Amino acid sequence: MFMFRNCAVLLVIGSICCLIYGLFNLHVEVEPNACRMTYMFGEPMFAKVGVKDGDQYPNYGLYYYYEGVRQPLDPLRRRMTGAPVIFVPGNAGSYKQVRSLASVALRKAMSDDAGIHLDYYTIDYDEELSALYGGYLPRQRNYLKLCIRTILSIYEGRAEQPSIVLIGHSMGGKLAQSVLVDPAIGQHINTIVSISTPLDQPVLNLDAELEYFYDQTNAVLSKLRTATVPTMTTNVCDSLHQRPPSVQRMASQDSSARLDNVLLISTGGGNRDLLVRPGLTSSRFNDIHAMTSAIPKVSLSCDHLSAVWCLQFMQTINHFLFSIAYVREDRSSIVFGTNKQRNLQSALATFVKPRRRQQSTQRFGAAGNWHEERRLVINKYFTNGLKGTFFDLVGLLRQERYKKTAIEALNVDDEDWLFGCSALDNNKTGQLYCEKATSLMHLVQRLPNEDRDPRSIAILDLHNLRKTYVQWTHVLVRLPPSTKRIGYNLDIYDPRERVTDIKMPRWYTMARLPIINETLQGTLHHRLRISEMVDPYQSIRVIVEPLQCISSEYRVTARICVPWAAGFERFQTLKSFDQKPQLYVNVPTLVPRHYNTTLNPVTLDLYLDPTCRYRISYEYSYSSALSRLVLEFYGWLPAHLVCVLLIVLRKQVETFHQVGTFRSLRPYVGYMQYTSLYVVTACRLLKKLIISSRMLPEPEPLDYSINVSIVIHCAAIALSLLATLGTWLALTLYGNAFYRLALRITRLSQPTSNVMISIMTHLPITFGILTIATAVGTCSGVGLLLAFVFYFLMLSNAYKDYLEDLLWQKAANLVRGMPAAGAAEEPASCEDAAKEQNAEALEQKGGQQEEDEEPEPCVGLHNFSFHVTLLLMLLMHLLLNSPSTLAWVRSRRHGIDLPDPSLYPSIVVLASLSLLLQLRAPQKCQGYWMLSLVFYVLAGVVLLYCQAAIYRLTFVIAGAFALLSAHQSLWILWRRLSQI
């Protein structure tokens, strides 16, 4: 037991250090911001659009965006001819965030030969914190429906009713998805593009309204739309390009569900977005998901705010919208096409891979610069460009082991440069040439290379090509005329030499493990297959160290593919010797149950610069793993902290120190514990039992490693100790400062506050009446704040009085020569200890009390450790209610009534606390063993049901307060009845 206690102490210290280290290394994977700012070419203007029945939403508004026009514009009185687009802002988002999207669309319309243009509308949600308080979401959704109906009425004079595109940023994407719940609205929606949106679950589940909104939307969509979920056999890395499941679904069946005609596209910002994790940005109802780092012509990571002004991304979204819009035959207006299949192909070409015509044939003839290459490695560069077309033929007839080839072209732009053909002899020159050739551009991947030479690469199986196309003899590389540096690289190899299987290192593996000591000159491609990488926090660091390069710069592009997560393909680039030669590999979501990562491993494709030789190794990345641990699981801390406080409270109600001793002043009684670690391990077993028995509600589906729970829980133990120390310092050293701050906040005078504190100390039931009335009259957060302030001041005054009386007593005992042990037995009661311990009382009574009296225990406010824990639990309850309190403060300006999801638990807490103070709890009584068992159960409930659903903690805290007050009340009632 002694060894276990020491190990637990080390574990607690190590866990809090790990969390702090991870917090300071949140940016370890974050790449520099490469987004270009979007600038307006005219003065941004917003014309307010009157919304029918919008009077019930006085703080909301609908606006139409235009630029450079001095005169006011009213869309209701003007004939609008563009295709309508609505921008839906998210959490604390402004309607003015539409400027970048709309301005790019205006500039693009000026240069569009077909005359296509878009009408951008935007919604003002008063910058409400919709991600923190779910009570906003139903109002925002209803207003969005009114806006859609209003915009449809603007275009109702057309021969064809237009469909609308919704673009939602952050929570705006979920709002856009939620309007599909109403089929009358859903039939008018063409496409929804969500930008960095938590679609299927919130980032933090802080109240019941938020959870209900998500559950209701997902439940209705599951009935009206086909969902796609990864299975044990899902592998999206089988081909060079991920094929979205929706393409397979639409190819195999008709769109029978009513909402399958709506195209849903989701995008994630990548490792720069620290607010919405990449794994939350996809949805099982989506048709396409793409990370910005993998989107062609974007190829960079966007943080949560830059996603709405990043020029490369704005151009891509507008390019897609223009591609699905067309001018009506009568040239009267522009509408979005309603053919889902065609729109999906446009989306794939824009967000996944540029569209290429497969098997298209081109004729060349013998004229031109034709060459045949038989080497395995080729590096050809034309520094000054090419005046004419250059043809290189690569033979398919190779040795059996040379099955694969990697071909890379530089600076070929969008030209077709890769073909397969049957070569002919030129009778005049004796050289081989191809009369006609079939394009292989559908096998080409364009790699992100920022501002350097654009790289396009293809990985071909030569033997498979020879078997499939028996008449083919060569692969043809065509380099078009160019004034820029142009060229290509070829690497033919044995695939067994270029594929390395590795396992995810254990967390205790600190050594760097080699993969390749030195690559061959000319190596273009190497693949790593990583098995046993299953948790989002796991991360490895791959070091690609250039040993010798021909030029002063090099380029290495890494493509990471997670087989069970469609759309999460992402790229990382190394380009300079000044840059650390390291890449981080991790997964965005938890692996599906029973998924075999040995058969379907995470793949890392390294596209190397063939002019360099490299040393490749890997190691477990502690900085990345700990930073991801913080990002993924910081939402679990409140639940584990409440669990720790419940276990501490269980111990404290059984611990009573003697009045008149310094032990009673120790604030950390019960906090130096490791019992709560047993609860963590027991809940893992209990969860399996509950799922198999099906007698209780199913626990939260959090199938992560137990290591995560232990680290988070030990960090919560450390935080509880720090919180206790901070509270004790505040009580002893800064009580007066907090008192003055409370006077300023409550705007009470000092005499009035002294009277109120005195009344509440001697008649605590008034404490409950005042705070409950405040909670009901305003909101629960205000009542809890008032209760916390007065409770803190009452405890501070009691602590200072007790400490002062104790010191005077010790000094008097020293003067009279009394032993300290005798002084510890004197007081008759805890609250009146100071009055009965002074020298005057001793002289009047003529001596001290009999030594055989039983020492009086510290009860009431003098059991400081107990009340410090209650104060911390009250603070936790207050913090959990802070989002709804902020919402209430903001809504007062407009006279809006919003639901208070924690009102009833708060009333229970306030009533129980006032009753505990009235009864001078804790009293030394029986039945604490039953209370201890109940607290164990509550701690288990917290870990099973409240880690993700944080709002449920308010009910658990209310239950703990209610049980304490009921126990103390029943004991006192039974004791009084027994005395009759």
N, C-alpha and C positions, 0 to 999 in steps of 0.2 A: 504493500500500500504506500509505503514511503517512497519507493522508486516510482510508482505511478504518479504520485503527487508531484515529484520533481520533474517527471516527463511532461506532465500537464502544464506546469509553469513554463517550461521551455517552449512547449507548443503554443501557448498563449502569446508569449513574447515574440516567437518567430512569426506567428500569423499576423499580428498587428504590424510587424516590420515589413512583412511581405505586402500587405495592403498599402502601406505608406510608400513603399518602393514602387509598386504598380501605379499608384496615383501620380507620382513624380515622373513616371515613364509612359504616360498616356500617349505621348506624341512619338514614341519610338518607331512606329510603323508609318507615321503620317508623312507623306511626301510633300514637297513644297507646292504652294498654290500656283498652278500654271494657267489658271483661267484668265482670259482677257476680258477686261471690263466692257460692258455694252454701253455705248453713248447714244443719246438721243440727238437727232439731227434737227429737231425743232422743239419748241417749248412744249413739254407734256401738258395736256389738257384733259380734264375729266368732266364729262357732262352727266349730271345726275338724271337718272331715269325714274320716273314715278312708277312705283310698284302697286298694283291693285291689291287691296286688303293689307297693305304694308304698314298701316297706322299702328297696329299692335306690336310692331317692332321699331320703336322710335329711335333706337341707337344703331340700326342697320341701314344700309343704303346700297343701291345698284348704280353703277357708273359705266359710261361708254368712253373709251379711250380714243383720243385723236391728238394730232400734233400740228403746230405751226399755224393754226387758224385762230385769228383774233376774235372773231365773232362767236358768240355762244351757239352751241349746236344741240338740238333736241331730237334724239332718235325717234320719239313718238310722233313728231310732226314732219319728219323727213323720210323720204323713201330710201330704205336701207337695201343695198344690193349685194353685200358681201356674205360669205358663209359665217354664221355666228359661232363664236368661241367664248366660253365663260371661264374666267380664272377664279378659282376658289382658294383664298389664303388659308393658312393654317394657324397653329398655336401662336398667339401674339403677332400674327401676320397683318400686314397693311394691304389695303386694296391697291396702293400705289406700286406694289411689287410687280404688277403686270407690265410696267413700263418697258422692261427689257424685251419680253416676248413680243409685245405689240409693236414696239418700234422696229424690231428686226422684220416683222411681217410687213409693216408699211414700206420699208426700203425694198424688200423682196418683191412686193406687188408692183413697184415702179419699173422694175426691170423684167417683169414676167410678160413674155410675148403673148400668152393666152389671155391676159387680162384678168387673171385670178387675183382676188384680194379677200381679206378676212376682216370681219367686224369683231373686235375684242371688247368684251364686257368684263367687269370686275366687281366683286362684292366687298362691301365694307362691313366687317363683323366687329368693329369697335376694338380690334386688337385683343379680343378675349382669350383667356388662357384655357383653351378648350382641351389641351392635353392633360391638364391638371384637375379640371373640374368637369365632370360629365354632364352636369345639369345644363350646360350651354348647348350641347350637341343636338337635342331634339328641336330647340328653337332655331338653330342655324340650319338644320335640315329642312324644316318647314319653310323658312325664308328662301332657301335655295329653290325649293319647288315653286314658290310664288314668282321668283325671278325667271325661272324657266318658262312658266306660263306667260309672263309678261313679254319676254323676248319672242316667244312663238306668236303672240298677238301682233307684234311689230311686223312680222313677215307673213301674216295670214292672208294678205292680198295676193300672194303668189299662186300660180297655177299648181305648183307642187310644194307641199308643206316641207320646210327644210328640217334636217336633223341637226342636232347641236353637239359640239365637242366640248367636254369638260376637262380642264386642266387643274389639278389640285396639288398644292404644295403642302407637305407635312400633314396635319389633320384634315386639311382641305381635300386630300385625296380620298380619305375615308368618308367624308361627307358626300363627295361626288359618287362614291360607290353605293352609299346608303340610299340615295334617291331611286335606285333601281328596285328597291323594295316595293315601290308603288308602280304597278304595271302601266298605269295611265301616263306616268312620267317616263318610265323606262323605254317605251316605244318611240320616244322622240330623241333618245340619246344615241348618237352614232358611235362615239369613241370616248373613252376616259383614259387620260394620261395622268398617272400619279407620280409625283416627284418626292422622293425621300419620305414616303408615307408608311407608318406602321399599320399594315392593312388588316391582318387577321387577329392581332392582339395588341393592346396598348404597350407603350414603353414602360409605364408604371400604372398599375391598376389601383388607383387611389380612392375610388368611391364606387358604390353600387350602381349609380347612374351610368358611369362609364362602361362598366362591365355589361350592363343590360343593353346598352346601345350596340356594343360589339356583338353580343350573343344574338340579339334580335336580327341585326343585319345579316350575320353569317347564316342563321337558321333559315331565313327567307331565301337568301341567295342559293343555299344548298338545294332548295326545292325548285327554284326557277332557272338555275344555271348548272351546267355540268362542271364538276370539280375534278381536279387532277391532284392526286397525292402520290408521293414516292413510295415504292414498294421494295421488297427484298431484292428484286431483280433489276431495278432501275439503274441505268448507267448512261448518262448523257455525254460521257467522254469517249464513246466508241468511235466517233468520227472526229474529223478535224474541227468541225463546227457543231455546236450544240443545236439540236433540232428541238424546238419547243414542243412540249407535249400536246399543245392545242393543235399543231399542224397534223400530228398523227391522229388526234381525235377527230378532226374535221375530215380527214381523208378516209376514215373508217366508218363514219356514221353521219347521218343527217343531223342538223341542229334542231333536235326535237324540243329541247327546253326553250321556254319563251324568251329568255334573255340571252341566249347564245348568239343572237344577232348583233349584240353590242361588243365592240372590240375593247378589251381591257389591257392596258399596257402599264407596267410598273417599272420604275427605275430607282436604283440606289446610288448613293454618292460614293460609297467605298470607304477606305480607311480614314479619309479626312472628316467624315461625318461622325462626330462623337456623341451626337444627341440621339439619332435613330440608328441603331445597329443594322448592318447590312441584312442580317437574317430576318429582320422584321419587315423589310420592304417588299417582300414577295407575298403572293396570295395564291391559295389553291384554286381560286376562280379566275386567275389571270390567263390571258392568251400568250403574252410575251413578258418576260422579265429580263432586264439588262442592267449591268453595272456601268456607270459612266466611263470607267477605265477600259471597257471592252466595246463601247459603241464606236463604230467607224467615224472618223473625223472629229471625235471628241477625245478619246484615249487619255483621259486624266481623271483624277479623283476630285470630287466637289464636296466641300463642307456643307452643312445644312442651310446656310444662308446664301452662299455663292451659287447654289443650284438654281436660283431664280434670276441671276444676272450674268452667269458665265456665258460669254458670247458663243463659244463653240457649241455648247449644249442648246442654247436658244436657237441657233441656226439649224441644228439638227431637228428639233421639234417642229419648227416652222416648215422645214423642208418636207417632213412627213405630211403635215397638214395640207400643204400645197399639192402634194402628190395624190391625195385622195379627193381633192376638190376639182370641180370642173364647171365650165360655163354652160348654161342651158342652151338648147338649140335656138331659142328665140333671143338669145344674148341679153336677156332682161336681168338675170341674176346669177349668182354663183352658189352652188350647193355642194354638200359633201356626198360622195358616192355611198350608196347603201349596200353594195355588194361586199359582204363580210370577207369572202375569200380573197377578193382583189385587194381590199384594204389591209388584210393580214399580210399578203405578199409585199405590199409597200412598206409595212411596218418592219418586216423581216429584213428587207433591203436597207432600211434606214438604221435600225437599232441593233441588228445582229450581223448581217453580212451583205455587202452590195450585191445586187441581183446580177446574175450572169446567165447567159443563154447556154444551156448545156447542149453538147453535140452539134454546135454550129460549125459549119464547114466554110473555110476560106480558100481561095485559089491564089497561088503566088507565081508560079512559072519559074523558069531557069534564071531569069535576070536577077541580079543582085549579088551580094557578097556572101557566098555560101561556104561553110566550113563543116568538117566532121571531126568530132572529138572522141577519142577512145580512152582517155585518161580517167582515173577514178576521182581525182580532185582537180577542179578547174577554178581559177580566179581571173576573170577578165574585166578590166576597167578601162574606160575611155574618158580620161580626165577632161579633155576639151570637148566632149560630146561626139556626135556622129553626124555626118553629112547625109549618109544614106542608110538604108535598112541593113542590119547585120543579122545573118542567120547562122545558127550553130546547131548541128545535128548530133544528138547523143544516142548511141546505139543501145537497143534493148537486149541484145544478145550478150549476156554476161555470165560469169561463173555462177554456179548454183547458190553459193553463199552470199553473193552480193545482190540481195533482194531489194534493198531500199535505196532511195535517192532523195536527197534534199536539194532543191533548186531555189535559189534566191535571186531576185532581180531588184536592182536599185534604180530609183528615179524613173520608173516606167509609167508613173501616174495610173490612169485607168485604161491603158492600152491592153489589148489582148497580146500576150507575149509567150504563152505556153501552149503547145499543140502536140498532138500525136499524128504520125503520118507514115506512109509507105514510100521510102526513098527510091528515086529513079536515077539512072546514070545520064549525065549530060555528055552527049556524043562529042561536042565541040571541045569542052574543057576537061572532060574526064572526071569531073566532080559530081558528087551526089547532090540532089535537090529534091524538093517535094512539090509536086504539081498542085496538090490540094492537101489540106490538113484540118484536123478536127480540134476544136478548142478544148483545152483542159482547165479553163479559168475557174470553173466551179470548184476546183480542188485547191485554189489558191487562197491563202490567208494573208491579209494586209496587216502588218505588225505596226503598232504604235512606235514611232521613233522621234516624236516631237518635231523639232525644227531641222533635224538632219535629213540625210537622204532617205526618202520613203522606202520601206522594205516590204516586199511581197514574197512570200515563201510557199512552197508546195512540197509535201512529203508524198512521194509516189512509191508504189510497189511495182517494180519493173516486171517481175515474173507474172504478177496478176494482170498487168496490162497486156503482156504478150499472150497470155491464155485467153483473155477476154477479146482482144482485137488481134486475131491471128495474122491479119494482113499487115499490121504495123511492124515497122522495122526500127523506127527512131522516135525519140522525143525531140521536138523542135523548139528552140528558144529563139524568139525574134525580138531584137532590140530596135525600136523605132528611131528615126532621126531626132536629134536633140541638141540643144546648145549647152545643156548642163552635163555634169559628170554622170555617166551612165555605165552600167555593167551588170554582170551576173556572176554568181558563185555556184559551183556544183560539188556535191559530196556524195559519192556512191559507197555504200558500206554494208557490212554484215549487221543486221538488226540486233543480234545477240550481243554485240560489242557496244551498242549504244543504248541499251536499256538496263537500268540498275534497279533492283528491288531492295528497298530498305524498310525497316520497321520504325514506327514512332518510338523514339527513345523514352525510357522511363524518366520521371522527374528527378530521380536521384543520380542519373547518368550525367556526369559533369565533363566527361572527356569529349574532345572533338574527334569525330569518326571520319576517316577518309573514304571517298568514293572513287576518285581518279587522281592519281599522283601527278599525271601530266597528260593532257590531251595531245593528239596529233595535230600538226599544222594543217589547216584546212578543214578541221571539224566544224560542221555547221549546225548539227542538231544532236542533242542528247536528252533522253527521257528518264526521269526518276519516278518510280511508282512507290508510293508511301502507304503502307498498310497500318492498321490499328490506330489511325487518327480519327477519333470518334467524337471528341468533345470540343465545343467552340473555344475553350480556353487553351487547348493544346497548341503549341506553336514550335516549329523548328526553324533554325537559322541556317540557310544554305550559303556557304561562302564560295564564290566563284572568283578566284584570285588569278588575275592575268600575270603570267610569268615572263612572257616576252612578246612584244607586239612590234609590228613593222612601223606603224604610225604612232603618233603621240596620243591619239584617242582611240577608243574602242567602243563597241556597242554589244550589249548582251540583253536580250529580251526574254523574260520568263512568262510563260502562260500557265496559270494554275487552274485546274479543272477539278471540281468536286462532283463525283459521279451521281450522287443522289440529289443534288441541288441544281436544278435547271436554271440557267440565267445568271449564275454566279461566277462565270468565267471572268478572270481578271488578269491584268498584265502588270508586270513590274519591269523597269528598265535600269540598266547600269550603263553609263556612258563616259565616265571620266575617272582618271586615276585619283583625283582628289576626293571622289566619292567612296564611301566604304563599300567594298565588294561583297555585299550581303543581301540576301533575299529572305523574306519571311513567308512561311507557308502555314496556313491554318484553314479551318472550315467555318462557314457562317452559321450553320445550324447543327443540331444534334443528329447523329446518325439514326436512321429508322431502326426499329426493333428487329432483331435477328438478321441484320444486314451483314453480309460477309465482305469485309474490307480487304481480305486477301485476294478474293476473286475480282473485286471491283475497288481497286485502291485509288486514292487521290493521286493525280498525275501532275507532274511539274515538267513541262517541256522547256528546255533551254535552247534558245536560238542564238548561237555564239557568233562572234566575229571571226571569220576563218583566217584572218591575218594574225591571230594571237594563239598562244598556247596557254592552257589554264590548269590550275590545281583546284579540284572541286571536293569539298568536304561539308559536313553538316554537324549540328549539335543542338541540344535542347536549348531553346531561347527562354531564359528566365525573365528577362525584361519584357519581352512580348507576351509571354504566358501570364505574367502577373498583371500587366496592363489590361489584357483581355479579361482576366478574372474580375478586375474592378469594373470594367465596362459591362460585362455580361451579368454580373451577380450583385452589383451594389444594391439592387432593389430587395435583396434578401435580408439585408442588415436590420431593418426595423423588426421583422419577425423574430430573428435570433436574439435581438436585444430584449424584446418583450419576454421571450422564453427564459433568458438569463434572469431578468427581474422577477419572474414568477418563482423560479427555483430559489433565488435569494430571499424572497419574501417568505417562502415556505420555511426556511431556516430561521429567519428573524422572529417569526411569531412564537417560536419555542425558546428564544434566548432572551433572558431578562437579567440585566446586570444590577448590582447593588447600588442603592442610592448613596451618594457621597464618595464614590470612587471614580477615578479617571477612566476606568474601563467603559463607563456609560457614555463617555464623550467620543468614543471611537466611531467614526462614520462608516468604516468598511466592514463592520460585522456582517458575516454571511457572504461577502463578495469574493473572498479568497476561497473559491470553491471550484471543483471540477465535476460535480455531480451532473451538471447539465449535459456533459459530454455523453453520459450514459443514455440520456433522453434522445440524443441525435442518433446513436447507433440503434437504440430500441425502435425508433420510428421507422427506420429502414426495413426492419423485419415486420413491424406492425402494418406497414403499407402493403406488403405482399399478402399478408393475412386478410386484410380488409378487401383487397381486390379479388382474392379467390373466394372469400365467403359471401361477398355481395350483400352483407347485412347492414353496412353503414354506407353513407355517401362516399363515392370514390374520391380518393385524395387527388391533389393536383398532379398532373402528369409531368413531373420533373425528374426524369430518369438520368440525371447526371451522376458523375462519380461521387462517392462518399467523401473523397478528398476535398471537394468543393465545400460541402456542408461543414466539414470539420474546420477548415480554414476560416470560413465566414463566422462560424460559431465562436471559435477561439478569439477572433478579432472582436466579436461582440462582447465577450467576457472582458477583454482589455478595455474596450470603450466604456463598459459599465463602471469599471474601476476609475477611469479618468473622469467620467461624469460625476461619480460620487466625490472624488477629490475636488473637482471644480465646484460642486454644490457646497461642500464643507467650507472651502475657502470663501465662497460668496457669503455664506452664513456668518462666518467669523470676522472676516476682514472687510467685506464690502457691503455689509448689511445696510449701513446708513446711506451709502451711495445708491443702492437699489431702492431704498425707501424714498429718497428724493426723486428718483426717476419715476417711481410709481405715482408719486404726487403729481408730477408734471403730466403723466399720461392720463390719469383719471381726473385731473383738474380739481382735486380736493385740497382744501386748506389743511395745514398740519393739525390744528385742534380737532377738526372734523374727522380726519383719518385716525387720530389717536383714540377718539371716542368709538369709532367703528371697530377698530382692532380690539379695543377693550371689550366691547359688547360681544364680538365674535369669539373672543377667547373664552369668556365666561358663559356665553350662551351661543354655542356654535350652530344651533338650529337656525339662527338668523342668517348665518353664513350660507346655508343651503337655500333658504327662501330667496335671498337676494340674488344669488348666482343663477338659480333656476329661472326666476322671473326675467333676468337679463337674457338668458339663453332663449327663452320662449319669445320674448319681445323683440329680440334682434336676430341673432343666430347663435348656434351652439358654440362657435369659436370665441365669440365675445364673452359669453358666460364662463367658459373654461379659462380664458385669459384673466378675467377678474378673479376667479377662484385661485388660480396659480399665484397671482400677485399677493393676495391676502394670506394664503396658506404659507407662502415663503416668508412674509413679514411676521406672521404669528410664530413660525418655527425659529426665525432669527431672534426675535425678542426672547422666546423661551430659552434658547441656547445661551444667549448672552447672560440672562438672569441666573441660569443654573451655574454657568461657569464662574460668574462673579461670586455667588454665594458659596460655591465649593472652595474657591481660593480663600475667602474670608474665614471659612470654617477651618481650613488647614492652618492658616496663620494663627487663629485663636487657639487651636490645639497645641501648636508649637510654643506659644507664649505660656500656656498653662501646664506644659509638659505632658499633655495627654498623648497616649499612643495613637497612631493612625488607625489601628484596628478597631479601637473603641469608638473612634469618631464615626466609623463607617456604620455603626449599628444604631445611630441615634434617631433619625427622622421618623416621624410617624406617618407621613404621606409624602408622595413625590411632589405634588404641586405646592404644598405648604412647607417644604423642607427648609427653605431659607428662614422662614419665620420662627421655626421651632429649634433652629440650631444656633441662634445668636446667644451672646453671653448673657443678655438680660433675662432670657427665659431660664437659663441654667441657674442664675442666682436666685430667681423667684422660687424655683422648684427645689433649690438646695442641693443640687447634685445631678448626676446623670441617671438615665434610666437603667433598669436592670440589664445586666450583660447577657442574660439568658433569653432576651427577646429575639424573635426571628427577624433578620434584616429585611427591610422593606424593599421590594423590587421597584425599578423605575418603570412607571406606566405613564400613559397619556403622552403629552408632547415631550416628556423627558426621555422617552425611548427614541433617541434621535435617529439611530440607524434604521429603525422601522419606518419612521416618518420621512426620512430622506428617500427611501425606496418608493413610498407612496407618492412623494413629490415628483420623482423621476417618471413614474408611471403616468401621473397627471400631465407632465410635460410631453410625454410621448403621445398621449391622447390629444393634447393641444396641437402638436405639430401635424398629426394626421388630419386634423380638421382645418389646418391653415389654408388649403386651396379653396374650400367652401367659404371661409371667412373673407378671403380676398375677393371672391366673386360677389359676396353680399355687400362689401364696401363699394365695389364698382357699380353694382346695380342700383344702389340708393340714388344715384344721380338721375336715373330715368324712371324711378318708381316701379321697377320690375320685381316680381316675386319669383324667386328661384327656389327649387327644392333644397332642403337641408337634410342630406342623407344620414347624418350622425346625430340628429337631435335626440332621439330616444336613448341611445347609449350614453350620450352626454348627461341627460337628466338623471339616469341611473347612477353615473359616476358622482355627480354633484350631490345627489341625495345621500348616497352611501358615505361619501366623505364627511358630510356634515354630521351624519349619525355617528360615525366613528369618533369624530372630535367631541361630540356631545357625551359619548360613553367613556371618554378618556381611554380609548383603545391604544395599545393592546392591554387587556387585563390578563392577569395570570389565572388561567382557567383550564378546564379539561376539554378534550375533543380536538386538540390540535393535530393528532395523528390522522383524523379523518380529513381535516382541512389540508394536510400535507399531501394526502393521496389525490384530493381534488386538484390541487395545484400541479401535481405531476401530470394529471390528465389534461389540464388546460395547456401546459407546456407542450405536450404531445399534439394537441389540436392545432396549436400555433404552427408547428413544423410540418404538419400534414396538410393543412388547409389554408394557411395564411402567408406563405412565402411569396407567391405571385399575387394573390388577391390581398393586397396590403390593407384594404379598407376593413376587412374582417377583424383586424386586430382591435378595432374600437369595441366590438362586441365582446371579445375575450377580456379586454381590460375592464369593461363594465361588469362582466361576470365575476371577475376577481374581486372588485370592490364590493359588489353585492354579496358575495359569499362571506367576505370578511365581516361586513356589517351584520349580516344575518347570524353568523356564529357568535359574535360578541353580544348581540341583542338577546339571543336565546339563552346564553349562559347567564347573563345578568338577570333575566326574567326568571330562570329556573332557580338561581340562588336566592332571589327575594321571595319566591313562592315557598322555598324550603325553610325560610326563616319564620314564616307565619305560623 
